[in-house]
């Protein structure tokens, strides 16, 4: 019996595999949809020079002062992607950057006033969505806790696969 041939798998395994693949597809679609929602919000407020990935990066940095490596190690972004976007955000005036005094190779970044405005736009958008989902009964406290708990377990499983598979 091959695990890669659906025809030879037991019904229970097929069912779980179908559900697993559907959930993976949904996570991908939700991420792309989130970026579209952020893009639409910035078009609505007339901010056109920044893209959704950069806006989300500013939101995730918040009031912290961080390095690109710290953002990557937190699992937010891939290395080249975060370095490119940080450079662009500095050039456009959304972030300050300063070389670390201890490790001169490392650069610490923090939001400028312009960057904090973008962070606030995203925070307001997320707040409106949270209120809307709760008020319309899309998700309640228990539902969001279940989703978060399940996604954290998947994250932990995948992280263990990366760390320990070899």
N, C-alpha and C positions, 0 to 999 in steps of 0.2 A: 504494500500500500504506500503510495507516494503522498507526502504532505502537500505537494504542489499541484496534484491532480484532483480537482474538486469532485470528480466522478467517483473516486475511490475513498473519499472521506466519509466517516459516519455522519448521520444527519445532525447530531448535536454539534459536531465540530464545524460543519458547513454553516449552521445557523449562527454560531458565534463568530466565525470568520466573516460572514456577510455583515453582521452588526459591527464588527471591528472595522472593516473596510469603509462602511458607511460613516462611522464616527470619524475616521481619519479624513475622509472627503469633506465632512461637515466642518471640521476644524480648519481645514484649508480655505473653504469657502467663506467661513466666518471671518477669518483674518483678512482676506481680500475685501470682503464687504465692509469691515471696520475701516479699512483704508479709504474706501469709496465714500463712506459716511463722513469721515474727517475731511476729505477733499471737498465734498459738497458744502460742508459747513464753512470752510475757508473761502470758497467761491461766494457764498451767501454774505459773508462779512467783508468781502473785497480784499482778502489777502491772497495774492496769486503767485508771489515769488517763492513760497515755501511749499514743499510737497507733504503728503500725509505721513510718510515715514519720518521726515525731519520733525514734523509737529509732534508725533508720538515720542520721538527721542527727547524733545524739550520737556514734554509732560513727564516722562519717566525720570529725567534728571531732577526736575523740580527745584527745590532750594539747596540741593547738594552741590558740592564741588567734587568732581570725579575725573578719572582718567578713562581713556578709551578701553584700556584693559579691564578696569573695574566694571564697565558696562558690559563688556563681553563675558566676563566671569560671572556676572549676575544672570547671564542667559538671555539678555535682551536682544543682542545683536551679534552678527558675525563680524570678524575683525576688519576686513577691508571695507565692508559696508559702513560700519560705525566710523572708521577713520575718515572716509570720504565725506560722510554727512557732517561730522564735526567740523571738518575743514571748511565746508561750504557755509555752515551756520556761523562760524567765526567771520568769514569773509563778508557775509550779509549783515553782520552786526547783531546777531541773536545770542551770541555767546562771547564771553571773555576767555582768553587762554593765557596761561602762564606756565613757564617751565618750572618743574619741581626743583627746589634748591638741593635736595638730597640726591635725586637721580635726574641729572640734566637731560637724559633721553626721554623722560616722561613729561607729558604736558597735562596740567590740570585745567578743567573747563568749568565754567559756571554761567548761568544765564545773565544776560543783560536785561535792562528794563523792557526792551523789545522782545526778548525771549520769554520773559515772565508774562507778557501780554498773550503770547501764543499759548503758553502753558495754561493760562486762565481760560482762554477760549475753549481749549480741549476739556479742561476740568468742568466748565459750565455745560458743555455738550454732554459729557458723561453723566453729570448730575441730572440733567433733563431726561436723559434716557432711563436712568435708574428710577426716577420718579414715575415716568410714563409706564415702564414695565410693571412696577409695583401697583400703581393706581388702576391699570387696565387688567390686572390679574395675569399678565404674561408669565411672571415669576414672582414668587414670594420668598421670604427668608429661607424656608426649608428647601425650596427648589434650587436657589442659588448656592446654598451650602452643599447640597448633594452634587451639583455640577462641579463645584470647586474641589470638593474632596475627591471625586473621581478623576478629574484632570490632574490633580497633584499625584495621585497614585500612578497614573500613566507616566507622568513626568519622571517620577522616581524609578519606575521600571525601565524606561528608556535610558535614563542616566546610568543605571546599573549595567545595562547592556553595553553601553559605550565604554565604561570604565573597566568592566571585568570580563568582557567576551574574549579578549585576546590573551 
